[in-house]
């Protein structure tokens, strides 16, 4: 009675419109279509999206009468804008992929709940197992609602960065993010490359060199003595290093009444410090961005390998199912495991391409906004994307 009842339940589920036969059809397809309505036309290349977004932001255009410093700042602003637009573009693609996976998970959870109901009806299962499957179906529905919201939010953020308007404001997105490259560029010359390419560093160094030119050794020595005197006059800090309170520190004071130094020496020192600080910041940000880039690359490759193994495991389960060595439940479990691995791979790809965009921006002169940065769309888009 038990074995016959189990087979009867399987047969009844297989005859339904959302039975396990549908599962096999879904999983045979490489890229199931998203539930979101596709925008007309082919996906635009990112460079085309960037041109379109820049056309809506005349404040980012440079004029021919800008001096070199103003032009450098304008170039940096465009680099950082392009980075933030790319981050929004990456997030929108990943959110659309995650939505498609959440839709498939709801379908699988529905099949499992229906099969569990049939098992209870023929007396092979207890009510507790049915309730577990129904709870899983309910949770999958909630996850789908969250995925829809995430997709909507990511798309709207991209629209704001683009400055789009009208019925076709949302751009047509690629079906998926590209796979990460198998190898990453070496770190060896990235710092030197960033120092060479930074729009403002060469100007800062030139200003420092010009200010220092013509200073006598006496002027340099007088400035050095003034600095040492200012540092020596600081009150000693007697606080316990582990003390949580404020430290007893004040700003060093350059006392012109007791030390003699020229304004030219002070200006040269300040410009030299600015150039030095900028160079240190650039090198440090390149190292940090590259570390994040390498880490996300390793994680993305590992997630892709895990997805490949889950897919192979599902194919093996399908073969054994066809040979009547595995049950429909084994097939559903394998399908769920594959979806979970695919979701992890998509998020790992997203993180890698975000890190890639951050690294490219830093190398071009942009400021590194951190490993977990999401751009400033939520903060500044209302101000910068207006005008429509």
C-alpha positions as CSV (number, residue, x, y, z in Angstrom):
1,X,0.0,0.0,0.0
2,X,2.8,2.4,0.9
3,X,4.9,1.8,-2.3
4,X,1.8,1.9,-4.5
5,X,0.5,5.0,-2.8
6,X,3.9,6.8,-3.3
7,X,3.8,5.9,-7.1
8,X,0.1,7.1,-7.4
9,X,1.1,10.4,-5.8
10,X,4.0,10.8,-8.2
11,X,1.7,10.0,-11.1
12,X,-0.9,12.6,-10.1
13,X,1.8,15.3,-9.6
14,X,3.3,14.5,-13.0
15,X,-0.1,15.0,-14.6
16,X,-0.5,18.5,-13.1
17,X,0.4,21.6,-15.0
18,X,3.2,22.4,-12.5
19,X,4.4,18.9,-11.8
20,X,7.9,17.5,-11.8
21,X,7.9,17.2,-15.6
22,X,7.9,21.0,-15.7
23,X,10.9,21.1,-13.3
24,X,12.9,19.0,-15.8
25,X,11.9,21.4,-18.6
26,X,12.9,24.4,-16.6
27,X,16.3,23.1,-15.6
28,X,17.0,21.9,-19.2
29,X,17.1,25.6,-20.3
30,X,20.3,27.5,-19.9
31,X,18.7,30.9,-19.2
32,X,15.1,31.0,-18.2
33,X,13.4,34.3,-19.1
34,X,13.0,36.9,-16.5
35,X,9.4,37.7,-15.4
36,X,10.1,41.4,-15.9
37,X,8.9,42.9,-19.2
38,X,11.9,43.4,-21.5
39,X,12.6,46.8,-22.8
40,X,12.5,47.3,-26.6
41,X,15.8,47.0,-28.5
42,X,19.1,45.4,-27.8
43,X,21.1,46.0,-24.6
44,X,23.2,49.2,-24.9
45,X,26.9,49.0,-24.3
46,X,28.0,50.8,-21.2
47,X,30.0,53.4,-23.1
48,X,26.7,54.4,-24.9
49,X,24.9,54.6,-21.5
50,X,27.7,56.8,-20.2
51,X,27.4,59.2,-23.2
52,X,23.7,59.4,-22.7
53,X,24.1,60.1,-19.0
54,X,26.7,62.8,-19.6
55,X,24.4,64.5,-22.1
56,X,22.0,65.1,-19.2
57,X,24.7,66.6,-17.0
58,X,26.2,69.8,-18.5
59,X,27.8,70.6,-15.2
60,X,30.3,67.8,-15.8
61,X,31.5,69.3,-19.1
62,X,34.8,71.1,-19.2
63,X,35.2,74.4,-21.0
64,X,38.2,75.4,-23.1
65,X,39.1,78.3,-20.8
66,X,39.6,76.2,-17.7
67,X,43.1,76.3,-16.1
68,X,45.0,73.1,-15.6
69,X,43.9,72.6,-12.0
70,X,40.2,73.2,-12.9
71,X,40.5,70.8,-15.8
72,X,42.1,68.1,-13.7
73,X,39.2,68.4,-11.2
74,X,36.7,68.2,-14.0
75,X,38.3,65.0,-15.3
76,X,38.3,63.5,-11.9
77,X,34.6,64.3,-11.5
78,X,33.8,62.5,-14.8
79,X,35.8,59.5,-13.7
80,X,33.9,59.2,-10.4
81,X,30.6,59.8,-12.2
82,X,31.3,57.0,-14.7
83,X,32.3,54.7,-11.8
84,X,29.0,55.3,-9.9
85,X,27.0,54.9,-13.1
86,X,28.8,51.6,-13.7
87,X,28.1,50.4,-10.2
88,X,24.4,51.1,-10.7
89,X,24.5,49.3,-14.0
90,X,26.1,46.2,-12.5
91,X,23.7,46.2,-9.6
92,X,20.7,46.4,-11.9
93,X,21.9,43.5,-14.0
94,X,22.5,41.3,-10.9
95,X,19.2,42.2,-9.4
96,X,17.4,41.2,-12.6
97,X,19.2,37.8,-12.6
98,X,18.3,37.3,-8.9
99,X,14.7,38.0,-9.7
100,X,14.6,35.3,-12.3
101,X,16.1,32.8,-9.9
102,X,13.6,33.8,-7.2
103,X,10.8,33.1,-9.6
104,X,12.2,29.7,-10.4
105,X,12.5,29.0,-6.7
106,X,8.8,29.8,-6.2
107,X,7.9,27.4,-8.9
108,X,10.0,24.6,-7.4
109,X,8.5,25.3,-3.9
110,X,5.0,25.1,-5.4
111,X,5.7,21.7,-7.0
112,X,7.2,20.4,-3.7
113,X,4.1,21.6,-1.7
114,X,1.7,20.0,-4.2
115,X,3.6,16.7,-4.1
116,X,3.7,16.8,-0.3
117,X,-0.1,17.3,-0.3
118,X,-0.6,14.3,-2.5
119,X,1.7,12.2,-0.2
120,X,-0.4,13.2,2.8
121,X,-3.6,12.4,1.0
122,X,-2.5,8.8,0.2
123,X,-1.4,8.4,3.8
124,X,2.4,8.2,3.3
125,X,3.3,11.4,5.0
126,X,2.4,13.1,8.2
127,X,1.0,16.6,8.4
128,X,4.2,17.9,9.8
129,X,6.1,17.3,6.6
130,X,3.4,18.9,4.6
131,X,3.6,22.0,6.8
132,X,7.3,22.2,6.3
133,X,6.9,22.3,2.5
134,X,4.1,24.8,2.7
135,X,6.3,27.0,5.0
136,X,9.1,26.7,2.4
137,X,6.6,27.8,-0.3
138,X,5.6,30.8,1.8
139,X,9.2,31.8,2.4
140,X,10.0,31.5,-1.3
141,X,7.1,33.8,-2.0
142,X,8.5,36.4,0.4
143,X,11.9,36.0,-1.2
144,X,10.4,36.7,-4.6
145,X,8.7,39.8,-3.3
146,X,12.0,41.1,-1.9
147,X,13.7,40.2,-5.2
148,X,11.1,42.3,-7.1
149,X,11.6,45.2,-4.8
150,X,15.4,44.9,-5.1
151,X,15.1,44.8,-8.9
152,X,12.8,47.8,-9.0
153,X,15.1,49.8,-6.7
154,X,18.2,48.9,-8.7
155,X,16.5,49.8,-12.0
156,X,15.3,53.1,-10.6
157,X,18.7,54.0,-9.2
158,X,20.2,53.3,-12.7
159,X,17.5,55.5,-14.3
160,X,18.4,58.4,-11.9
161,X,22.0,58.1,-12.8
162,X,21.2,58.1,-16.5
163,X,18.8,61.0,-16.2
164,X,16.3,59.1,-18.4
165,X,12.7,60.2,-18.9
166,X,9.6,58.8,-20.5
167,X,8.1,55.4,-21.2
168,X,11.5,53.8,-22.2
169,X,13.5,55.4,-19.3
170,X,14.7,51.9,-18.2
171,X,17.5,50.7,-20.5
172,X,17.5,47.2,-21.9
173,X,19.9,45.2,-19.7
174,X,22.2,42.3,-20.7
175,X,20.8,38.9,-19.7
176,X,23.7,38.4,-17.3
177,X,27.0,39.7,-16.0
178,X,30.0,38.3,-17.8
179,X,32.1,35.7,-16.2
180,X,35.2,37.0,-14.5
181,X,38.5,36.5,-16.3
182,X,40.6,33.5,-15.4
183,X,43.6,35.7,-14.4
184,X,44.1,39.1,-12.9
185,X,46.7,41.7,-13.9
186,X,49.8,41.8,-11.7
187,X,50.0,44.4,-8.9
188,X,53.6,45.3,-9.6
189,X,53.2,48.5,-11.7
190,X,49.7,49.5,-10.8
191,X,50.8,52.1,-8.2
192,X,53.3,53.7,-10.7
193,X,50.6,53.7,-13.4
194,X,48.1,55.4,-11.0
195,X,50.7,58.0,-10.1
196,X,51.5,58.7,-13.7
197,X,47.8,59.0,-14.8
198,X,46.3,60.9,-11.9
199,X,45.1,64.2,-13.3
200,X,46.1,66.3,-10.2
201,X,49.3,64.8,-8.9
202,X,51.6,66.1,-11.6
203,X,50.1,69.6,-11.1
204,X,50.6,69.3,-7.3
205,X,54.2,68.1,-7.7
206,X,54.9,70.9,-10.2
207,X,53.5,73.5,-7.9
208,X,55.6,72.1,-5.0
209,X,58.8,72.1,-7.1
210,X,58.2,75.7,-8.3
211,X,57.6,76.9,-4.7
212,X,60.8,75.2,-3.5
213,X,62.9,76.6,-6.3
214,X,65.0,79.5,-5.3
215,X,64.7,78.8,-1.5
216,X,68.1,79.2,0.2
217,X,69.4,76.6,2.6
218,X,69.0,79.1,5.3
219,X,65.3,79.5,4.6
220,X,64.9,75.7,4.7
221,X,66.8,75.5,8.0
222,X,64.7,78.3,9.6
223,X,61.5,76.5,8.6
224,X,62.7,73.2,10.0
225,X,63.7,74.9,13.3
226,X,60.2,76.6,13.5
227,X,58.5,73.2,13.0
228,X,60.7,71.5,15.7
229,X,60.0,74.3,18.1
230,X,56.2,74.1,17.5
231,X,56.3,70.3,18.1
232,X,58.5,70.6,21.1
233,X,56.0,73.1,22.7
234,X,53.2,70.6,22.7
235,X,52.0,69.5,26.1
236,X,53.1,65.9,26.9
237,X,50.3,63.4,26.6
238,X,50.2,61.6,29.9
239,X,46.9,59.7,29.3
240,X,46.9,56.0,29.6
241,X,46.9,54.5,26.1
242,X,43.9,52.5,27.0
243,X,41.9,55.4,28.4
244,X,38.7,56.0,26.5
245,X,38.5,59.7,27.1
246,X,39.8,62.5,24.7
247,X,43.6,62.8,24.4
248,X,45.2,66.0,25.7
249,X,46.4,67.3,22.3
250,X,46.4,70.7,20.7
251,X,47.5,72.0,17.3
252,X,51.2,72.9,17.0
253,X,51.7,76.6,17.0
254,X,54.2,78.4,14.7
255,X,55.3,81.3,16.9
256,X,56.7,84.0,14.7
257,X,57.7,86.0,17.8
258,X,60.4,83.5,18.8
259,X,61.3,81.7,15.5
260,X,62.1,83.3,12.2
261,X,61.0,81.8,8.9
262,X,59.8,83.1,5.5
263,X,56.4,82.9,4.0
264,X,57.9,81.4,0.9
265,X,59.4,78.5,3.0
266,X,56.1,77.9,4.7
267,X,54.2,77.9,1.4
268,X,56.7,75.5,-0.2
269,X,56.4,73.2,2.8
270,X,52.6,73.2,2.6
271,X,52.6,72.5,-1.1
272,X,55.2,69.7,-0.7
273,X,53.1,68.2,2.0
274,X,50.0,68.3,-0.2
275,X,51.8,66.6,-3.0
276,X,53.2,64.0,-0.7
277,X,49.9,63.3,1.0
278,X,48.2,62.9,-2.4
279,X,50.8,60.5,-3.6
280,X,50.5,58.4,-0.4
281,X,46.7,58.4,-0.7
282,X,46.9,57.3,-4.3
283,X,49.3,54.4,-3.7
284,X,47.3,53.3,-0.6
285,X,44.0,53.4,-2.4
286,X,45.4,51.4,-5.4
287,X,46.7,48.7,-3.0
288,X,43.3,48.6,-1.2
289,X,41.3,48.5,-4.4
290,X,43.5,45.9,-5.9
291,X,43.3,43.7,-2.8
292,X,39.5,43.9,-3.0
293,X,39.7,43.1,-6.7
294,X,41.8,40.0,-6.2
295,X,39.7,38.8,-3.3
296,X,36.4,39.2,-5.2
297,X,38.0,37.5,-8.2
298,X,38.9,34.5,-6.1
299,X,35.5,34.3,-4.5
300,X,33.8,34.6,-7.9
301,X,35.8,31.8,-9.4
302,X,35.1,29.6,-6.4
303,X,31.4,30.4,-6.6
304,X,31.4,29.5,-10.3
305,X,33.1,26.2,-9.5
306,X,30.5,25.5,-6.8
307,X,27.7,26.2,-9.3
308,X,29.4,23.9,-11.8
309,X,29.5,21.1,-9.2
310,X,25.9,21.7,-8.3
311,X,24.8,21.5,-11.9
312,X,26.8,18.3,-12.4
313,X,25.2,16.9,-9.3
314,X,21.7,17.7,-10.6
315,X,22.5,16.1,-13.9
316,X,23.6,13.0,-12.1
317,X,20.5,13.0,-10.0
318,X,18.4,13.3,-13.2
319,X,20.1,10.3,-14.7
320,X,19.5,8.2,-11.6
321,X,15.9,9.5,-11.5
322,X,15.4,8.3,-15.0
323,X,16.8,4.9,-14.0
324,X,14.3,4.9,-11.1
325,X,17.1,5.1,-8.6
326,X,16.2,8.5,-7.3
327,X,12.8,10.0,-6.3
328,X,11.1,13.2,-7.4
329,X,12.2,14.6,-4.0
330,X,15.8,14.0,-4.8
331,X,15.3,15.8,-8.1
332,X,13.7,18.8,-6.3
333,X,16.5,18.9,-3.7
334,X,19.1,18.9,-6.5
335,X,17.2,21.7,-8.3
336,X,17.1,23.8,-5.2
337,X,20.8,23.3,-4.6
338,X,21.6,24.3,-8.1
339,X,19.5,27.5,-7.8
340,X,21.2,28.4,-4.5
341,X,24.7,27.9,-6.1
342,X,23.6,30.0,-9.1
343,X,22.4,32.8,-6.8
344,X,25.7,32.8,-4.9
345,X,27.6,32.8,-8.2
346,X,25.6,35.9,-9.4
347,X,26.3,37.8,-6.3
348,X,30.0,36.9,-6.4
349,X,30.1,38.1,-10.0
350,X,28.4,41.3,-9.1
351,X,31.0,41.9,-6.3
352,X,33.9,41.2,-8.6
353,X,32.7,43.6,-11.3
354,X,32.0,46.3,-8.7
355,X,35.6,45.9,-7.4
356,X,36.8,46.0,-11.0
357,X,35.0,49.3,-11.6
358,X,36.4,50.7,-8.4
359,X,39.9,49.7,-9.3
360,X,39.7,51.2,-12.8
361,X,38.4,54.5,-11.3
362,X,41.2,54.7,-8.8
363,X,43.8,54.1,-11.6
364,X,42.2,56.9,-13.6
365,X,42.3,59.4,-10.7
366,X,39.1,58.8,-8.8
367,X,38.7,58.5,-5.1
368,X,38.3,55.0,-3.7
369,X,35.0,54.8,-1.9
370,X,35.4,51.5,-0.2
371,X,34.8,47.8,-0.7
372,X,31.1,48.0,0.3
373,X,30.3,51.3,-1.4
374,X,27.1,51.5,-3.4
375,X,27.7,54.9,-5.0
376,X,26.0,58.1,-4.0
377,X,22.8,57.5,-5.9
378,X,20.7,57.5,-2.8
379,X,22.3,60.7,-1.4
380,X,22.9,63.0,-4.3
381,X,20.9,61.8,-7.3
382,X,17.9,64.0,-6.5
383,X,20.1,67.0,-6.7
384,X,22.3,66.0,-9.6
385,X,19.7,64.2,-11.8
386,X,17.1,66.9,-11.8
387,X,16.1,69.1,-14.7
388,X,13.4,66.9,-16.3
